[in-house]
């Protein structure tokens, strides 16, 4: 029995950043596990890693993600 893989078809105007090749691509060319996006523009996709780092910093400092104080825990083991 033959196995067929459905290839994702890219849409014009959707941009992705490939984590494996470190390149910007229009429409998904690489597998989803290896890309970030979609982004609305090539420029946004070029900043994908910077944007991800910024969001990570925001989440790490968001008190809603650190609710140990609300439960009365001090964080010591």
Phi, psi and omega in degrees: 000129181279144176257133180243135177252130178279122179273130178294131180264127181284150176254136176302135179093354174258125184244145181227158174244122181273121181287334180282314185264351182056046181227160175263137180226142176270121187077151182289118176255321180265162180300152183303326182292348183245017183218158174246144178135184014276156176242155184283339182216162177299321181296319177297318180295324178295333179266014187305314182292320177297315180298318179296319178295319178298315179296321179298315177299318179298316181293321180295332181259006181277119182298338178293337179270349181240078187263017180297324179295324180293332179271356180084016178265149181260357177087358178270104174027000000 
